[in-house]
C-alpha cells in the first residue's frame, strides 16, 4: 500500500483558496425602468438593452396582464426620470 507524501501546510492550503471568495456583482441601473441589472445584459423587466427594446416583454401576456404591465412600466420610467443621477461626491460616501 502506498504511503502518503508530504502533508501540505495550512498556509499553502489557504494560499490556494485565496481566490475562492465571493465577488461583488457589477450592477447598473436600467436606462428605461431604473431596475438594477447586471452589466451588458438585457433587462428582464422591460426588455431593453442600451436604450433600445430587444425583447417584447408584453407579447406572451394576456390583454388584461398587458394593460397592467404597461401601466407598471410607465410608472417605473417616470420614477427613473425623476431620480437625480449619482455624482462622485455621493458615491464616495
N, C-alpha and C positions, 0 to 999 in steps of 0.2 A: 504494500500500500504506500502511495507517495506521501511524503511529508510536506508540511506546509512551508512555504517560502517565508521571506521576511514579512513581518507584520508592519503595515503602514501606520504611521503616527497620526495622532488627532489633527495636527496642523496640516499634514499632507491631505488628509481627507477633507478638511474644511476649506483648503485652497481649491480643491476640485469642485466643491459645492458652492463656491462664492458666486457663481453666475446663475444659480437656480432661484434667486429671489424674484418676487413678483415685480413687474414694472408698471408704472403709471400709464394709463391709456391716453393717447393723444386725441382728446375730444375737441370738437369745434361746434359752433352753432350753425344750424341750417340757415341759409340766407332767406328762405321763404317763410318757414314756420317758426324758426328760432329754437327748435328742439336740439339737444346735444346729440351729435352723431360722430362716428369715427371718421377720421380724416380720409379723404379720397374715396368715399363710398356714397352710394345713393341713399337719400333719406327715406326711411321706410314709412314715415308718417305721411309725407306729401309727394314722394316720388321724384324729387328734383335732384339734380347734380350740377354744380357750377351755375346755378341760377336758371337752368332750363329744365323743363319737365321731360323725364326719361321714361318713367313708368306711369301708366294711368291707374291710379290707386282706386278710383271710383268704378272702374269697369266691371268688376266682379260683384259689386253690391247691388241690392235691390233698390228700387226707386226711393222708398222711404229711407233706407240707410244712406243713399246718395245725398239726399237733401240734408240729412242730419250731419253727415261728414263734411259737406261743403260749408255749412254754417260753422262748424268747429274750425275748419281750416282758415276761414276768413277771420275769425276771432283771433286765432294764433298769429296770423300775419299782422293784424293790427297791433297786437301786443309786441311783436318783434320790432315793428317800426317805431313804436313809442319808446322802447328801451334805448337809453343812450349807450353808445359803444364804449368799451373799456379803453382807458388810456394807460400809459406806462406807470403813472403815479398810483393808480388804483391796483394795478397788477403787482406792484412791488410790496403792497401791504400784505 
